[in-house]
Amino acid sequence: MMEKSRILKPTFIRNDDRGLFVEITHEGPWETVIHGSMQKGASMGNHYHRECRAFFYLVSGKAEISIRNIVEKTEDVYSLGSGEGIKFLPYECHEVRYCEDSDFVFLKSYRYDPDNPDIYPPGDSHESG
């Protein structure tokens, strides 16, 4: 059985008189770190990767995450809140829909390569691997 995505909480939080320190994840070989903001009603994704792994962390806001594993033919929907994250694994078609204005951090295991983007739309003929 393949690894399955799930909602992840920060692995360490320190909040004292100096301020807040949050370790959002302590696993993964991340080559790209992205920070962004999206407006309520926006969506992104609706594709899958054959190689790239990603970690999506919602700094603030709310989002609904849809994941369809195209190999195992399973579907899951998650509600993500501030301070929660989720992994996107190879062959998981993922879409993020923002339920309110949100800030996020997105970690990817590969840099984007326009000559080999590793981005496939749902229903693409590469789904079987």
C-alpha positions in Angstrom: 0.0 0.0 0.0 1.3 3.5 -0.8 1.8 6.2 1.8 -1.4 8.3 2.2 -1.7 12.0 2.7 -3.0 13.2 6.0 -3.4 16.5 7.9 -0.2 17.3 9.8 0.2 19.6 12.8 3.5 21.4 13.4 6.2 19.2 14.8 7.4 21.7 17.4 6.0 25.0 18.8 7.8 27.4 21.1 5.9 30.5 22.2 7.6 32.7 24.9 8.3 36.3 25.6 10.7 36.5 22.6 8.0 35.4 20.2 6.7 32.4 18.2 8.8 29.7 16.6 6.9 27.0 14.7 8.6 24.0 13.0 6.0 23.1 10.4 7.7 19.9 9.3 10.9 18.0 10.0 10.9 15.6 7.0 11.5 15.8 3.3 14.2 16.9 0.9 12.8 20.3 -0.1 14.4 22.2 -3.0 11.7 24.9 -3.3 10.0 27.0 -0.6 7.1 29.2 -1.7 5.0 31.7 0.3 1.8 33.0 -1.0 -1.6 34.5 -0.3 -4.9 33.5 -1.9 -8.4 35.1 -1.8 -11.5 33.4 -0.7 -13.0 31.4 -3.6 -9.7 30.9 -5.4 -8.4 27.4 -6.2 -5.0 26.0 -7.3 -3.7 22.6 -8.3 -6.1 20.1 -9.9 -3.1 18.2 -11.3 -0.7 15.5 -10.1 3.1 14.8 -10.2 4.8 11.6 -11.1 8.0 12.4 -9.1 7.6 15.6 -7.1 6.5 15.5 -3.4 5.1 18.6 -1.8 4.1 19.9 1.6 1.4 22.5 1.9 1.1 24.5 5.2 -1.7 26.9 5.9 -0.3 29.8 7.9 -3.7 31.5 8.2 -7.2 31.0 6.8 -9.2 27.9 5.8 -9.0 25.6 2.8 -10.6 22.5 1.4 -8.2 19.9 0.0 -9.3 17.3 -2.5 -6.9 14.4 -3.2 -7.5 11.6 -5.7 -4.9 8.9 -5.7 -4.9 7.9 -9.4 -3.1 4.6 -8.8 -5.2 3.2 -5.9 -8.4 5.0 -7.2 -9.2 6.5 -3.8 -10.5 10.0 -3.0 -10.3 12.1 0.2 -11.4 15.6 1.1 -9.8 17.4 4.0 -10.6 20.7 5.8 -7.4 22.5 6.6 -7.2 25.3 9.1 -4.6 27.7 10.3 -1.5 26.0 11.5 -2.1 22.7 9.7 -0.4 21.1 6.7 -0.7 18.2 4.3 1.7 16.2 2.1 1.0 15.8 -1.6 2.5 12.6 -2.8 3.3 11.4 -6.4 0.2 10.2 -8.3 -2.1 12.2 -6.0 -4.2 14.6 -8.0 -4.6 17.5 -5.6 -6.7 20.7 -5.5 -6.7 23.4 -2.9 -9.9 25.6 -2.6 -9.7 28.6 -0.3 -12.7 29.0 2.0 -11.4 32.4 3.2 -8.5 34.7 2.5 -5.4 32.6 3.3 -1.6 32.7 3.6 0.4 29.6 2.9 3.8 28.1 2.7 4.4 25.4 0.0 7.5 23.2 -0.1 8.4 21.1 -3.2 11.0 18.4 -3.5 11.9 19.5 -7.1 12.5 22.9 -8.6 10.2 23.7 -11.5 11.7 22.8 -14.8 9.8 24.2 -17.8 11.4 21.5 -20.0 10.2 18.7 -17.7 7.4 20.3 -15.5 6.2 17.0 -14.0 2.6 18.4 -13.9 -0.2 16.2 -15.4 -3.9 17.1 -15.6 -6.5 14.7 -14.2 -7.3 12.0 -16.8 -3.9 12.3 -18.5 -2.8 9.1 -20.2 0.2 8.9 -17.9 -2.0 8.1 -14.9 -1.2 4.4 -14.9 2.5 5.2 -14.4 
